[in-house]
Amino acid sequence: MTPLRIVYDGECPFCANYVALLRLREGHAVELINARTDRTRANSYGLDLNDGMIVDLDGEVFHGAKAVALLSRLSRRRGVLSSDRVAKAVYPVMRFGRAVTLKVLGRKPL
């Protein structure tokens, strides 16, 4: 079974907590890739991680709001972010909150 790969910012408290709390339905092996410590694999996707996390499911790549919506759909506790439309509307606020938090904590963007 090909693992579900999640590429995220390990220094962002929101990203790290979201990934840690996510409980995916059985049937998915999960490989977590911290973009801060594994830049080679994180950069191999050619996507800006400051714009959102990356999820690779069997070679299909999801980024930002689409990644969050997919993870929500795969979670045992599906939430409001399961909807692509809701995730797309809410994700800019989440991204802004991440940027502000990183700045307050003195951490640089990726």
DSSP file (Angstrom, degrees, kcal/mol; ACC not computed):
  #  RESIDUE AA STRUCTURE BP1 BP2  ACC     N-H-->O    O-->H-N    N-H-->O    O-->H-N    TCO  KAPPA ALPHA  PHI   PSI    X-CA   Y-CA   Z-CA
    1    1 A M              0   0    0      0, 0.0    27,-0.0     0, 0.0    26,-0.0   0.000 360.0 360.0 360.0 129.2    0.0    0.0    0.0
    2    2 A T        -     0   0    0      1,-0.1    27,-0.3     3,-0.0    56,-0.1  -0.612 360.0-119.7 -74.7 130.8    1.3    3.4   -1.0
    3    3 A P        -     0   0    0      0, 0.0     2,-0.6     0, 0.0    55,-0.5  -0.348  16.9-114.3 -72.2 154.3    1.3    5.7    2.0
    4    4 A L  E     -a   30   0A   0     25,-3.5    27,-2.9    53,-0.1     2,-0.5  -0.793  37.1-147.8 -80.2 121.2   -0.6    8.9    2.1
    5    5 A R  E     -aB  31  56A   0     51,-2.5    51,-2.7    -2,-0.6     2,-0.5  -0.824  14.0-168.8-100.1 131.5    2.1   11.6    2.3
    6    6 A I  E     -aB  32  55A   0     25,-2.6    27,-3.2    -2,-0.5     2,-0.6  -0.975   2.5-165.5-119.5 118.2    1.5   14.8    4.2
    7    7 A V  E     +aB  33  54A   0     47,-3.1    47,-2.4    -2,-0.5     2,-0.3  -0.913  26.4 154.3-104.5 122.0    4.0   17.6    3.7
    8    8 A Y  E     -a   34   0A   0     25,-2.3    27,-3.2    -2,-0.6     2,-0.9  -0.881  51.4 -92.5-143.6 169.5    3.6   20.3    6.4
    9    9 A D    >   -     0   0    0     -2,-0.3     3,-1.4    25,-0.2     7,-0.4  -0.793  30.4-164.4 -89.5 105.4    5.4   23.0    8.2
   10   10 A G  T 3  S+     0   0    0     -2,-0.9    -1,-0.1     1,-0.3    24,-0.1   0.636  86.5  55.8 -67.6 -14.5    6.7   21.4   11.4
   11   11 A E  T 3  S+     0   0    0      5,-0.0    -1,-0.3    -3,-0.0     3,-0.1   0.495  85.2  91.8 -95.6  -4.7    7.4   24.8   13.1
   12   12 A C    <>  -     0   0    0     -3,-1.4     4,-2.8     1,-0.2     5,-0.3  -0.813  67.9-152.3 -89.3 116.9    3.8   26.0   12.6
   13   13 A P  H  > S+     0   0    0      0, 0.0     4,-2.2     0, 0.0     5,-0.2   0.859  94.9  50.0 -59.5 -35.4    1.9   25.1   15.7
   14   14 A F  H  > S+     0   0    0      2,-0.2     4,-2.5     1,-0.2     5,-0.2   0.942 113.5  44.6 -67.0 -46.9   -1.4   25.0   13.8
   15   15 A C  H  > S+     0   0    0      2,-0.2     4,-2.4     1,-0.2     5,-0.2   0.939 115.5  46.7 -62.6 -48.6    0.0   22.7   11.1
   16   16 A A  H  X S+     0   0    0     -4,-2.8     4,-2.3    -7,-0.4    -1,-0.2   0.905 115.1  46.0 -63.4 -42.8    1.8   20.4   13.5
   17   17 A N  H  X S+     0   0    0     -4,-2.2     4,-2.4    -5,-0.3    -1,-0.2   0.896 111.5  52.1 -68.0 -39.3   -1.2   20.1   15.8
   18   18 A Y  H  X S+     0   0    0     -4,-2.5     4,-1.3    -5,-0.2    -2,-0.2   0.937 112.9  44.4 -60.8 -46.8   -3.6   19.5   12.9
   19   19 A V  H  < S+     0   0    0     -4,-2.4    -1,-0.2     1,-0.2    -2,-0.2   0.896 114.4  49.7 -65.9 -40.1   -1.5   16.7   11.6
   20   20 A A  H  < S+     0   0    0     -4,-2.3    -1,-0.2    -5,-0.2    -2,-0.2   0.864 114.6  43.8 -67.1 -35.9   -1.0   15.2   15.1
   21   21 A L  H  < S+     0   0    0     -4,-2.4    -1,-0.2    -5,-0.1    -2,-0.2   0.661  86.4 110.8 -84.9 -16.3   -4.7   15.2   15.9
   22   22 A L     <  -     0   0    0     -4,-1.3     2,-0.7    -5,-0.2    50,-0.0  -0.397  49.3-166.0 -64.1 126.5   -5.8   13.9   12.5
   23   23 A R        -     0   0    0     -2,-0.2    53,-3.0    54,-0.1    54,-0.4  -0.907  10.5-158.8-116.4 102.5   -7.2   10.4   12.8
   24   24 A L  B     -D   75   0B   0     -2,-0.7    51,-0.3    51,-0.3     4,-0.1  -0.482  25.8-100.0 -81.7 150.0   -7.5    8.9    9.4
   25   25 A R    >   -     0   0    0     49,-3.3     3,-0.6    -2,-0.2    -1,-0.1  -0.300  53.0 -87.7 -61.0 152.0   -9.8    6.1    8.6
   26   26 A E  T 3  S+     0   0    0      1,-0.2    -1,-0.1    -3,-0.1     3,-0.1  -0.200 107.2  62.7 -60.1 154.9   -8.1    2.7    8.5
   27   27 A G  T 3  S+     0   0    0      1,-0.1     2,-0.5    -3,-0.1    -1,-0.2   0.375  83.4  94.9 106.8  -1.8   -6.6    1.7    5.2
   28   28 A H    <   -     0   0    0     -3,-0.6     2,-0.4    -4,-0.1    -1,-0.1  -0.954  56.9-157.8-127.3 115.0   -4.1    4.6    4.9
   29   29 A A        -     0   0    0     -2,-0.5   -25,-3.5   -27,-0.3     2,-0.5  -0.743  25.5-145.1 -79.0 137.3   -0.6    4.3    6.0
   30   30 A V  E     -a    4   0A   0     -2,-0.4     2,-0.5   -27,-0.2   -25,-0.2  -0.916  16.9-168.3-115.1 129.9    0.5    7.9    6.7
   31   31 A E  E     -a    5   0A   0    -27,-2.9   -25,-2.6    -2,-0.5     2,-0.5  -0.969  13.1-154.2-113.8 117.7    4.0    9.3    6.0
   32   32 A L  E     -a    6   0A   0     -2,-0.5     2,-0.6   -27,-0.2   -25,-0.2  -0.788   6.8-166.5 -94.0 131.3    4.5   12.7    7.6
   33   33 A I  E     -a    7   0A   0    -27,-3.2   -25,-2.3    -2,-0.5     2,-0.7  -0.952  10.2-151.2-120.9 111.1    7.1   15.0    5.9
   34   34 A N  E >>  -a    8   0A   0     -2,-0.6     4,-2.1   -27,-0.2     3,-0.9  -0.727   6.2-153.3 -81.0 114.8    8.2   18.0    7.9
   35   35 A A  T 34 S+     0   0    0    -27,-3.2   -26,-0.2    -2,-0.7    -1,-0.2   0.728  91.4  60.3 -63.8 -22.3    9.2   20.6    5.2
   36   36 A R  T 34 S+     0   0    0    -28,-0.4    -1,-0.3     1,-0.2     3,-0.3   0.829 117.2  28.4 -74.7 -31.4   11.6   22.2    7.7
   37   37 A T  T <4 S+     0   0    0     -3,-0.9    -2,-0.2     1,-0.2    -1,-0.2   0.617 126.9  41.3-106.2 -14.8   13.7   19.1    8.1
   38   38 A D     X  +     0   0    0     -4,-2.1     4,-2.2     1,-0.1    -1,-0.2  -0.512  63.1 155.6-131.1  64.3   13.2   17.3    4.8
   39   39 A R  H  >  +     0   0    0     -3,-0.3     4,-3.2     1,-0.2     5,-0.2   0.824  67.6  62.4 -63.1 -33.7   13.4   20.2    2.2
   40   40 A T  H  > S+     0   0    0      1,-0.2     4,-1.0     2,-0.2    -1,-0.2   0.955 111.3  35.9 -60.2 -51.0   14.4   17.9   -0.7
   41   41 A R  H  4 S+     0   0    0      2,-0.2     4,-0.4     1,-0.2    -1,-0.2   0.887 117.9  52.8 -70.7 -36.9   11.3   15.8   -0.6
   42   42 A A  H >< S+     0   0    0     -4,-2.2     3,-1.0     1,-0.2     5,-0.4   0.923 112.1  45.2 -62.9 -43.2    9.1   18.8    0.3
   43   43 A N  H >< S+     0   0    0     -4,-3.2     3,-1.7     1,-0.2    -1,-0.2   0.679  92.9  81.4 -74.5 -17.4   10.5   20.9   -2.6
   44   44 A S  T 3< S+     0   0    0     -4,-1.0    -1,-0.2     1,-0.3    -2,-0.2   0.706  84.9  61.3 -63.5 -17.9   10.1   17.9   -5.0
   45   45 A Y  T <  S-     0   0    0     -3,-1.0    -1,-0.3    -4,-0.4    -2,-0.2   0.678  99.2-137.1 -81.7 -17.4    6.4   18.8   -5.4
   46   46 A G    <   +     0   0    0     -3,-1.7     2,-0.3     1,-0.2    -3,-0.1   0.755  61.1 124.6  68.8  23.6    7.2   22.2   -6.8
   47   47 A L        -     0   0    0     -5,-0.4     2,-0.7     5,-0.0    -1,-0.2  -0.874  68.4-111.1-117.0 150.0    4.5   23.9   -4.7
   48   48 A D    >   -     0   0    0     -2,-0.3     3,-1.5     1,-0.2     4,-0.3  -0.696  20.5-162.3 -82.6 113.2    4.8   26.7   -2.2
   49   49 A L  T 3  S+     0   0    0     -2,-0.7     3,-0.5     1,-0.3    -1,-0.2   0.644  87.8  69.4 -71.9 -13.7    4.3   25.4    1.3
   50   50 A N  T 3  S+     0   0    0      1,-0.2    -1,-0.3    59,-0.0     3,-0.1   0.705  98.6  52.3 -72.2 -18.3    3.6   28.9    2.5
   51   51 A D  S <  S-     0   0    0     -3,-1.5    -1,-0.2     1,-0.3     2,-0.2   0.534 129.5 -52.5 -91.3  -8.5    0.4   28.7    0.5
   52   52 A G        -     0   0    0     -3,-0.5    -1,-0.3    -4,-0.3    13,-0.0  -0.711  60.8 -70.1 151.3 159.6   -0.6   25.4    2.1
   53   53 A M        -     0   0    0     -2,-0.2    11,-2.3    -3,-0.1     2,-0.4  -0.217  44.9-128.9 -69.0 165.6    0.2   21.9    3.1
   54   54 A I  E     -BC   7  63A   0    -47,-2.4   -47,-3.1     9,-0.2     2,-0.4  -0.952  16.9-168.3-121.2 137.0    0.6   19.2    0.5
   55   55 A V  E     -BC   6  62A   0      7,-2.8     7,-3.2    -2,-0.4     2,-0.6  -0.996   3.3-165.1-124.9 128.3   -1.1   15.8    0.5
   56   56 A D  E     -BC   5  61A   0    -51,-2.7   -51,-2.5    -2,-0.4     2,-0.6  -0.952   8.4-180.0-113.9 112.5    0.0   13.1   -1.9
   57   57 A L  E >  S- C   0  60A   0      3,-2.7     3,-1.8    -2,-0.6   -53,-0.1  -0.920  74.9 -32.2-117.4 104.3   -2.5   10.2   -2.2
   58   58 A D  T 3  S-     0   0    0     -2,-0.6    -1,-0.1   -55,-0.5     3,-0.1   0.858 124.8 -47.2  54.5  39.9   -1.3    7.6   -4.7
   59   59 A G  T 3  S+     0   0    0      1,-0.3     2,-0.6     0, 0.0    -1,-0.3   0.318 112.6 117.9  87.7  -9.1    0.4   10.1   -6.8
   60   60 A E  E <   -C   57   0A   0     -3,-1.8    -3,-2.7     2,-0.0     2,-0.4  -0.840  56.2-148.0 -92.3 123.0   -2.5   12.6   -6.9
   61   61 A V  E     -C   56   0A   0     -2,-0.6     2,-0.4    -5,-0.2    -5,-0.2  -0.786  14.7-171.6-102.5 131.2   -1.3   15.8   -5.3
   62   62 A F  E     -C   55   0A   0     -7,-3.2    -7,-2.8    -2,-0.4     2,-0.4  -0.938   7.8-167.2-118.5 141.2   -3.6   18.1   -3.3
   63   63 A H  E >   -C   54   0A   0     -2,-0.4     3,-1.3    -9,-0.2    -9,-0.2  -0.980  46.3 -28.2-134.8 141.1   -2.5   21.5   -2.0
   64   64 A G  T 3> S+     0   0    0    -11,-2.3     4,-2.2    -2,-0.4     3,-0.4  -0.337 129.2   6.9  64.1-128.2   -3.8   24.1    0.4
   65   65 A A  H 3> S+     0   0    0      1,-0.2     4,-2.5     2,-0.2    -1,-0.3   0.857 132.4  54.2 -59.3 -38.0   -7.6   24.0    0.8
   66   66 A K  H <> S+     0   0    0     -3,-1.3     4,-2.1     2,-0.2    -1,-0.2   0.866 108.2  50.3 -66.1 -34.7   -8.0   20.9   -1.3
   67   67 A A  H  > S+     0   0    0     -3,-0.4     4,-2.5   -14,-0.2    -2,-0.2   0.925 111.7  47.1 -67.2 -44.4   -5.5   19.1    0.9
   68   68 A V  H  X S+     0   0    0     -4,-2.2     4,-2.3     2,-0.2    -2,-0.2   0.910 112.5  49.7 -64.2 -42.3   -7.3   20.1    4.1
   69   69 A A  H  X S+     0   0    0     -4,-2.5     4,-2.3     2,-0.2    -1,-0.2   0.915 111.2  49.3 -63.3 -42.8  -10.7   19.0    2.6
   70   70 A L  H  X S+     0   0    0     -4,-2.1     4,-2.1     2,-0.2    -2,-0.2   0.945 111.4  48.5 -61.5 -47.8   -9.3   15.7    1.5
   71   71 A L  H  X S+     0   0    0     -4,-2.5     4,-0.9     1,-0.2    -1,-0.2   0.883 110.7  51.7 -61.3 -37.7   -7.8   15.0    4.9
   72   72 A S  H >< S+     0   0    0     -4,-2.3     3,-0.5     9,-0.2    -1,-0.2   0.907 109.8  49.0 -64.6 -41.1  -11.1   16.0    6.5
   73   73 A R  H 3< S+     0   0    0     -4,-2.3    -2,-0.2     1,-0.2    -1,-0.2   0.846 112.9  47.8 -66.5 -33.1  -13.0   13.5    4.3
   74   74 A L  H 3< S+     0   0    0     -4,-2.1   -49,-3.3    -5,-0.2    -1,-0.2   0.588  95.0  99.5 -82.8 -10.6  -10.5   10.7    5.1
   75   75 A S  B << S-D   24   0B   0     -4,-0.9     3,-0.3    -3,-0.5   -51,-0.3  -0.384  78.4-129.4 -77.2 153.0  -10.7   11.4    8.8
   76   76 A R  S    S+     0   0    0    -53,-3.0     2,-0.8     1,-0.3    -1,-0.1   0.804 107.8  52.7 -67.2 -28.8  -12.9    9.4   11.2
   77   77 A R  S    S-     0   0    0    -54,-0.4    -1,-0.3   -52,-0.0    -2,-0.1  -0.708  84.1-162.0-109.7  79.0  -14.3   12.7   12.4
   78   78 A R        -     0   0    0     -2,-0.8     2,-0.2    -3,-0.3    -5,-0.1  -0.376  15.7-175.9 -63.2 135.4  -15.4   14.4    9.3
   79   79 A G    >   -     0   0    0     -2,-0.1     3,-1.9    -7,-0.1     4,-0.2  -0.493  44.6 -75.6-121.6-168.7  -15.9   18.1    9.9
   80   80 A V  G >  S+     0   0    0      1,-0.3     3,-1.2    -2,-0.2     7,-0.2   0.776 121.6  67.7 -62.3 -27.9  -17.1   21.2    8.1
   81   81 A L  G 3  S+     0   0    0      1,-0.2    -1,-0.3     5,-0.1    -9,-0.2   0.484  74.9  88.2 -75.1  -0.2  -13.8   21.3    6.2
   82   82 A S  G <  S+     0   0    0     -3,-1.9     2,-0.5   -10,-0.2    -1,-0.2   0.766  72.3  84.1 -65.5 -24.6  -14.8   18.2    4.3
   83   83 A S  S <> S-     0   0    0     -3,-1.2     4,-2.9    -4,-0.2     5,-0.2  -0.680  74.9-147.0 -82.5 126.7  -16.5   20.4    1.8
   84   84 A D  H  > S+     0   0    0     -2,-0.5     4,-2.4     1,-0.2     5,-0.2   0.887 100.6  52.6 -57.4 -39.1  -14.2   21.7   -0.9
   85   85 A R  H  > S+     0   0    0      2,-0.2     4,-1.6     1,-0.2    -1,-0.2   0.917 112.2  42.9 -66.0 -44.4  -16.3   24.9   -1.1
   86   86 A V  H  > S+     0   0    0      2,-0.2     4,-2.5    -6,-0.2     5,-0.3   0.929 114.3  50.9 -67.8 -44.7  -16.1   25.5    2.7
   87   87 A A  H  X S+     0   0    0     -4,-2.9     4,-2.6     1,-0.2    -2,-0.2   0.903 109.6  51.1 -59.9 -40.8  -12.4   24.7    2.8
   88   88 A K  H  < S+     0   0    0     -4,-2.4    -1,-0.2    -5,-0.2    -2,-0.2   0.873 113.0  45.7 -64.4 -36.7  -11.7   27.1    0.0
   89   89 A A  H  < S+     0   0    0     -4,-1.6     4,-0.3    -5,-0.2    -2,-0.2   0.867 120.8  37.5 -73.5 -36.9  -13.6   29.8    1.8
   90   90 A V  H >X S+     0   0    0     -4,-2.5     4,-1.7     1,-0.2     3,-0.9   0.768  97.7  79.0 -86.9 -28.3  -12.0   29.3    5.2
   91   91 A Y  H 3X S+     0   0    0     -4,-2.6     4,-2.9    -5,-0.3     5,-0.2   0.835  86.1  57.7 -58.6 -38.9   -8.4   28.4    4.1
   92   92 A P  H 3> S+     0   0    0      0, 0.0     4,-2.2     0, 0.0    -1,-0.3   0.884 107.8  49.3 -59.3 -35.1   -7.3   32.0    3.4
   93   93 A V  H <> S+     0   0    0     -3,-0.9     4,-2.5    -4,-0.3    -2,-0.2   0.909 111.3  49.1 -67.4 -41.7   -8.1   32.8    7.0
   94   94 A M  H  X S+     0   0    0     -4,-1.7     4,-2.1     2,-0.2    -1,-0.2   0.917 111.7  48.9 -62.4 -43.5   -6.2   29.8    8.2
   95   95 A R  H  X S+     0   0    0     -4,-2.9     4,-2.3     2,-0.2    -2,-0.2   0.892 111.0  50.0 -64.6 -40.2   -3.2   30.7    6.1
   96   96 A F  H  X S+     0   0    0     -4,-2.2     4,-2.5    -5,-0.2     5,-0.2   0.926 109.5  51.3 -63.2 -45.2   -3.3   34.3    7.4
   97   97 A G  H  X S+     0   0    0     -4,-2.5     4,-2.3     1,-0.2    -2,-0.2   0.876 109.5  51.0 -59.7 -38.8   -3.4   33.0   11.0
   98   98 A R  H  X S+     0   0    0     -4,-2.1     4,-2.7     2,-0.2     5,-0.2   0.936 110.1  49.1 -62.9 -47.1   -0.4   30.8   10.3
   99   99 A A  H  X S+     0   0    0     -4,-2.3     4,-2.0     1,-0.2    -2,-0.2   0.912 113.4  45.9 -61.0 -44.3    1.6   33.7    8.8
  100  100 A V  H  X S+     0   0    0     -4,-2.5     4,-2.6     2,-0.2    -1,-0.2   0.920 113.2  50.0 -64.8 -44.4    0.8   36.0   11.8
  101  101 A T  H  X S+     0   0    0     -4,-2.3     4,-2.3    -5,-0.2    -2,-0.2   0.916 109.7  49.9 -62.6 -44.5    1.6   33.2   14.3
  102  102 A L  H  <>S+     0   0    0     -4,-2.7     5,-3.1     1,-0.2     4,-0.5   0.913 112.2  48.8 -60.5 -41.5    5.0   32.4   12.7
  103  103 A K  H ><5S+     0   0    0     -4,-2.0     3,-1.1    -5,-0.2    -2,-0.2   0.933 111.4  48.4 -63.8 -46.1    5.8   36.1   12.8
  104  104 A V  H 3<5S+     0   0    0     -4,-2.6    -1,-0.2     1,-0.3    -2,-0.2   0.868 112.8  48.8 -62.2 -37.0    4.9   36.5   16.4
  105  105 A L  T 3<5S-     0   0    0     -4,-2.3    -1,-0.3    -5,-0.2    -2,-0.2   0.503 115.5-117.1 -81.8  -3.9    6.9   33.4   17.3
  106  106 A G  T < 5 +     0   0    0     -3,-1.1     2,-0.4    -4,-0.5    -3,-0.2   0.760  67.0 141.4  74.6  25.2    9.9   34.7   15.3
  107  107 A R      < -     0   0    0     -5,-3.1    -1,-0.3    -6,-0.2    -2,-0.1  -0.810  47.8-126.3-102.8 142.1    9.9   31.9   12.8
  108  108 A K        -     0   0    0     -2,-0.4    -5,-0.0     1,-0.1    -1,-0.0  -0.506  26.4-105.7 -83.2 151.2   10.6   32.4    9.2
  109  109 A P              0   0    0      0, 0.0    -1,-0.1     0, 0.0   -59,-0.0  -0.253 360.0 360.0 -63.4 164.7    8.3   31.3    6.4
  110  110 A L              0   0    0   -101,-0.0   -61,-0.1   -61,-0.0    -2,-0.0   0.494 360.0 360.0 -69.8 360.0    9.4   28.3    4.4
